[in-house]
Amino acid sequence: MRITNAAASRKRRKRMVLAAKGFRFRRSKLYRYASDAVDHGRQYAYRDRRNRKRDFRGLWQVRINAAARLAGMTYSRFMEGLHAAKVGLDRKILADLAATDAAAFGELVKVAQHALKSKTAKA
């Protein structure tokens, strides 16, 4: 007797076509094309879950730099001052403060400037 494993094959193919729901044309209906489309989509999703972290960090840096320059400092000097003052805020929080609360960000700029002055006075 010839064993075809038809039930498992059909289930596997059906799962792949269901994963391609929302794709257009034959990519959503035919197993061969759906399989390629889903595989590529999953590769892009895996890659871009990591790239998203890079993209957001770059966005936060741009926002912090813009707010710091309005206060008369560069991004690198601002971050150096915060590090010297041992301020434990990350870039996500700093960018949010820069965008929404200018007064609080101004206080952080003052803290960073004071820490830089005391750092240069020691050296």
C-alpha positions as YAML, in Angstrom:
chain: A
units: angstrom
residues:
- id: 1
  name: MET
  ca: [0.00, 0.00, 0.00]
- id: 2
  name: ARG
  ca: [1.25, 3.47, -0.90]
- id: 3
  name: ILE
  ca: [1.34, 5.96, 1.98]
- id: 4
  name: THR
  ca: [0.89, 9.58, 0.85]
- id: 5
  name: ASN
  ca: [0.74, 11.53, 4.13]
- id: 6
  name: ALA
  ca: [-2.03, 13.52, 2.46]
- id: 7
  name: ALA
  ca: [-3.73, 14.78, 5.60]
- id: 8
  name: ALA
  ca: [-0.53, 16.28, 7.04]
- id: 9
  name: SER
  ca: [0.48, 17.75, 3.67]
- id: 10
  name: ARG
  ca: [-2.93, 19.32, 3.19]
- id: 11
  name: LYS
  ca: [-2.85, 20.73, 6.72]
- id: 12
  name: ARG
  ca: [0.64, 22.21, 6.16]
- id: 13
  name: ARG
  ca: [-0.38, 23.78, 2.86]
- id: 14
  name: LYS
  ca: [-3.65, 25.10, 4.26]
- id: 15
  name: ARG
  ca: [-1.77, 26.70, 7.17]
- id: 16
  name: MET
  ca: [0.58, 28.45, 4.73]
- id: 17
  name: VAL
  ca: [-2.27, 29.77, 2.55]
- id: 18
  name: LEU
  ca: [-4.10, 31.00, 5.65]
- id: 19
  name: ALA
  ca: [-0.93, 32.81, 6.74]
- id: 20
  name: ALA
  ca: [-1.01, 34.61, 3.38]
- id: 21
  name: LYS
  ca: [-4.46, 36.04, 4.10]
- id: 22
  name: GLY
  ca: [-4.59, 39.66, 2.98]
- id: 23
  name: PHE
  ca: [-1.99, 39.22, 0.25]
- id: 24
  name: ARG
  ca: [-3.08, 40.05, -3.27]
- id: 25
  name: PHE
  ca: [-3.74, 37.88, -6.30]
- id: 26
  name: ARG
  ca: [-2.21, 34.41, -6.48]
- id: 27
  name: ARG
  ca: [0.01, 35.08, -3.48]
- id: 28
  name: SER
  ca: [-3.08, 34.60, -1.31]
- id: 29
  name: LYS
  ca: [-4.58, 31.61, -3.11]
- id: 30
  name: LEU
  ca: [-1.91, 29.28, -4.49]
- id: 31
  name: TYR
  ca: [0.40, 27.39, -2.16]
- id: 32
  name: ARG
  ca: [3.57, 27.83, -4.21]
- id: 33
  name: TYR
  ca: [3.29, 31.62, -4.35]
- id: 34
  name: ALA
  ca: [1.83, 31.96, -0.87]
- id: 35
  name: SER
  ca: [4.76, 30.03, 0.57]
- id: 36
  name: ASP
  ca: [7.30, 32.34, -1.04]
- id: 37
  name: ALA
  ca: [5.37, 35.45, 0.03]
- id: 38
  name: VAL
  ca: [4.97, 34.31, 3.64]
- id: 39
  name: ASP
  ca: [8.63, 33.26, 3.89]
- id: 40
  name: HIS
  ca: [9.79, 36.63, 2.61]
- id: 41
  name: GLY
  ca: [7.36, 38.44, 4.86]
- id: 42
  name: ARG
  ca: [8.63, 36.56, 7.91]
- id: 43
  name: GLN
  ca: [12.25, 37.33, 7.00]
- id: 44
  name: TYR
  ca: [11.42, 41.02, 6.71]
- id: 45
  name: ALA
  ca: [9.52, 40.95, 10.01]
- id: 46
  name: TYR
  ca: [12.47, 39.31, 11.79]
- id: 47
  name: ARG
  ca: [14.94, 41.81, 10.35]
- id: 48
  name: ASP
  ca: [12.76, 44.83, 10.98]
- id: 49
  name: ARG
  ca: [12.04, 43.95, 14.60]
- id: 50
  name: ARG
  ca: [15.74, 44.65, 15.12]
- id: 51
  name: ASN
  ca: [15.89, 47.64, 12.78]
- id: 52
  name: ARG
  ca: [12.97, 49.26, 14.62]
- id: 53
  name: LYS
  ca: [15.19, 49.62, 17.68]
- id: 54
  name: ARG
  ca: [17.84, 51.41, 15.60]
- id: 55
  name: ASP
  ca: [15.28, 53.65, 13.97]
- id: 56
  name: PHE
  ca: [13.78, 54.76, 17.26]
- id: 57
  name: ARG
  ca: [17.17, 55.42, 18.82]
- id: 58
  name: GLY
  ca: [18.05, 57.64, 15.83]
- id: 59
  name: LEU
  ca: [14.74, 59.48, 16.15]
- id: 60
  name: TRP
  ca: [15.32, 60.08, 19.86]
- id: 61
  name: GLN
  ca: [18.81, 61.40, 19.17]
- id: 62
  name: VAL
  ca: [17.48, 63.86, 16.58]
- id: 63
  name: ARG
  ca: [14.81, 65.14, 18.97]
- id: 64
  name: ILE
  ca: [17.26, 65.52, 21.85]
- id: 65
  name: ASN
  ca: [19.79, 67.28, 19.61]
- id: 66
  name: ALA
  ca: [17.17, 69.74, 18.33]
- id: 67
  name: ALA
  ca: [16.04, 70.63, 21.85]
- id: 68
  name: ALA
  ca: [19.61, 70.82, 23.16]
- id: 69
  name: ARG
  ca: [20.65, 73.16, 20.35]
- id: 70
  name: LEU
  ca: [17.72, 75.45, 21.16]
- id: 71
  name: ALA
  ca: [19.18, 75.60, 24.67]
- id: 72
  name: GLY
  ca: [22.67, 76.36, 23.33]
- id: 73
  name: MET
  ca: [24.33, 72.94, 23.59]
- id: 74
  name: THR
  ca: [25.17, 70.14, 21.20]
- id: 75
  name: TYR
  ca: [23.82, 66.63, 21.63]
- id: 76
  name: SER
  ca: [27.20, 65.14, 22.51]
- id: 77
  name: ARG
  ca: [28.03, 67.80, 25.12]
- id: 78
  name: PHE
  ca: [24.54, 67.47, 26.60]
- id: 79
  name: MET
  ca: [24.86, 63.70, 26.93]
- id: 80
  name: GLU
  ca: [28.39, 64.06, 28.32]
- id: 81
  name: GLY
  ca: [27.07, 66.49, 30.95]
- id: 82
  name: LEU
  ca: [24.22, 64.18, 31.92]
- id: 83
  name: HIS
  ca: [26.66, 61.29, 32.23]
- id: 84
  name: ALA
  ca: [28.98, 63.41, 34.40]
- id: 85
  name: ALA
  ca: [26.01, 64.42, 36.58]
- id: 86
  name: LYS
  ca: [25.00, 60.75, 36.86]
- id: 87
  name: VAL
  ca: [21.50, 61.40, 35.51]
- id: 88
  name: GLY
  ca: [19.98, 58.00, 34.78]
- id: 89
  name: LEU
  ca: [17.41, 58.96, 32.12]
- id: 90
  name: ASP
  ca: [17.53, 57.10, 28.84]
- id: 91
  name: ARG
  ca: [17.17, 58.63, 25.39]
- id: 92
  name: LYS
  ca: [13.51, 57.64, 25.07]
- id: 93
  name: ILE
  ca: [12.55, 59.62, 28.18]
- id: 94
  name: LEU
  ca: [14.82, 62.54, 27.23]
- id: 95
  name: ALA
  ca: [13.24, 62.75, 23.77]
- id: 96
  name: ASP
  ca: [9.77, 62.70, 25.28]
- id: 97
  name: LEU
  ca: [10.71, 65.51, 27.65]
- id: 98
  name: ALA
  ca: [12.25, 67.47, 24.78]
- id: 99
  name: ALA
  ca: [9.04, 67.17, 22.76]
- id: 100
  name: THR
  ca: [6.47, 67.68, 25.51]
- id: 101
  name: ASP
  ca: [7.99, 69.44, 28.53]
- id: 102
  name: ALA
  ca: [10.44, 72.20, 27.61]
- id: 103
  name: ALA
  ca: [10.77, 73.43, 31.21]
- id: 104
  name: ALA
  ca: [11.92, 70.05, 32.51]
- id: 105
  name: PHE
  ca: [14.30, 69.66, 29.59]
- id: 106
  name: GLY
  ca: [15.70, 73.12, 30.33]
- id: 107
  name: GLU
  ca: [16.42, 72.03, 33.90]
- id: 108
  name: LEU
  ca: [18.27, 68.98, 32.56]
- id: 109
  name: VAL
  ca: [20.32, 71.27, 30.31]
- id: 110
  name: LYS
  ca: [21.28, 73.35, 33.36]
- id: 111
  name: VAL
  ca: [22.26, 70.19, 35.25]
- id: 112
  name: ALA
  ca: [24.39, 69.06, 32.31]
- id: 113
  name: GLN
  ca: [26.07, 72.47, 31.97]
- id: 114
  name: HIS
  ca: [26.85, 72.57, 35.69]
- id: 115
  name: ALA
  ca: [28.32, 69.06, 35.58]
- id: 116
  name: LEU
  ca: [30.49, 69.98, 32.59]
- id: 117
  name: LYS
  ca: [31.80, 73.09, 34.38]
- id: 118
  name: SER
  ca: [32.69, 71.10, 37.49]
- id: 119
  name: LYS
  ca: [34.27, 68.40, 35.32]
- id: 120
  name: THR
  ca: [36.55, 70.92, 33.55]
- id: 121
  name: ALA
  ca: [37.37, 72.62, 36.89]
- id: 122
  name: LYS
  ca: [38.68, 69.29, 38.25]
- id: 123
  name: ALA
  ca: [40.85, 68.71, 35.19]
...
